Amino acid sequence: MTKEITDSTFQSDVLDTNQVVLIDLWAEWCGPCKMMNPVIEDLSDEYAGRAVIAKVNIDDNPEIPTNYNIRGIPTFLLFKNGELKEKIVGLQTKEYLHNKIESYL
């Protein structure tokens, strides 16, 4: 199950953890975001216990996209040890995201 992160849980769920965290920034009205849902769910199952795969609804949580200068969605933020390692913009394949996560594990 993909973890939901909010503006209020971002510090504890992302910045204060030593895990690898991939965040999918999305919105209900975003067609490409909906296309990424199965990929994100698959990655969440694949990395259960090894990495955190999470989602942030940008309409409900405006601080995170503002703080990370998000200009378009879907955008994926990849953190390790609370530090932003990569910002990936647009539709991506499962293999591409898998390889990115693996490179930080």
C-alpha positions as CSV (number, residue, x, y, z in Angstrom):
1,M,0.0,0.0,0.0
2,T,1.3,3.4,-1.0
3,K,1.9,5.8,1.9
4,E,0.1,9.1,1.9
5,I,2.2,12.0,2.9
6,T,0.9,15.4,3.9
7,D,2.4,18.8,4.6
8,S,2.1,18.0,8.3
9,T,3.8,14.5,8.1
10,F,6.5,15.4,5.5
11,Q,9.1,16.2,8.2
12,S,8.7,12.9,10.0
13,D,7.9,10.7,7.1
14,V,10.6,12.0,4.7
15,L,13.2,14.4,6.2
16,D,13.7,12.6,9.5
17,T,14.0,9.1,8.1
18,N,17.1,7.3,6.9
19,Q,15.2,5.3,4.3
20,V,15.0,5.8,0.6
21,V,11.7,7.6,-0.1
22,L,10.1,8.0,-3.6
23,I,7.3,10.6,-3.6
24,D,4.7,10.8,-6.4
25,L,3.3,14.3,-6.5
26,W,-0.1,14.1,-8.2
27,A,-3.6,15.6,-8.4
28,E,-7.0,14.1,-9.0
29,W,-7.5,16.1,-12.3
30,C,-4.2,15.0,-13.8
31,G,-4.6,12.3,-16.5
32,P,-0.9,11.3,-16.6
33,C,-0.9,11.0,-12.8
34,K,-3.7,8.5,-13.0
35,M,-1.7,6.6,-15.6
36,M,1.2,6.3,-13.1
37,N,-1.0,4.8,-10.3
38,P,-0.5,1.1,-11.3
39,V,3.3,1.7,-11.5
40,I,3.4,3.4,-8.1
41,E,1.3,0.6,-6.5
42,D,3.6,-2.1,-8.1
43,L,6.7,-0.3,-6.8
44,S,5.1,0.0,-3.3
45,D,4.5,-3.8,-3.2
46,E,8.0,-4.5,-4.6
47,Y,9.8,-2.3,-2.1
48,A,7.7,-3.0,1.0
49,G,10.1,-3.0,4.0
50,R,13.1,-1.7,1.9
51,A,12.0,1.7,0.7
52,V,9.0,4.0,1.1
53,I,6.8,4.7,-1.9
54,A,4.5,7.6,-1.2
55,K,2.1,10.0,-2.7
56,V,1.4,13.7,-2.1
57,N,-1.9,15.2,-3.4
58,I,-0.7,18.7,-4.4
59,D,-4.1,20.2,-4.2
60,D,-4.5,19.2,-0.5
61,N,-0.8,19.8,0.4
62,P,0.4,23.0,-1.2
63,E,3.6,23.4,0.9
64,I,5.5,20.5,-0.4
65,P,5.2,21.4,-4.1
66,T,6.0,25.1,-3.3
67,N,9.1,24.2,-1.2
68,Y,10.5,22.0,-4.0
69,N,9.6,24.3,-6.9
70,I,7.2,21.8,-8.6
71,R,6.1,23.2,-11.9
72,G,4.3,20.2,-13.5
73,I,2.9,16.8,-12.5
74,P,3.5,14.0,-12.2
75,T,6.8,14.8,-10.5
76,F,8.7,12.3,-8.4
77,L,11.1,13.3,-5.6
78,L,13.6,10.7,-4.5
79,F,15.1,11.2,-1.0
80,K,17.7,9.3,0.9
81,N,18.5,10.0,4.5
82,G,16.2,13.0,4.4
83,E,18.2,14.6,1.5
84,L,16.6,15.2,-1.9
85,K,18.7,13.2,-4.4
86,E,16.6,13.5,-7.6
87,K,13.6,15.3,-9.1
88,I,12.0,13.4,-12.0
89,V,9.4,15.1,-14.0
90,G,6.7,13.5,-16.2
91,L,5.5,10.0,-17.1
92,Q,8.1,7.3,-16.3
93,T,8.4,3.6,-16.8
94,K,8.4,1.2,-13.9
95,E,11.8,0.1,-14.9
96,Y,13.2,3.6,-14.9
97,L,11.9,4.3,-11.4
98,H,13.0,0.9,-10.2
99,N,16.5,1.6,-11.4
100,K,16.5,5.0,-9.7
101,I,15.4,3.5,-6.4
102,E,17.9,0.7,-6.6
103,S,20.8,3.1,-7.1
104,Y,20.1,4.6,-3.6
105,L,19.5,1.4,-1.7
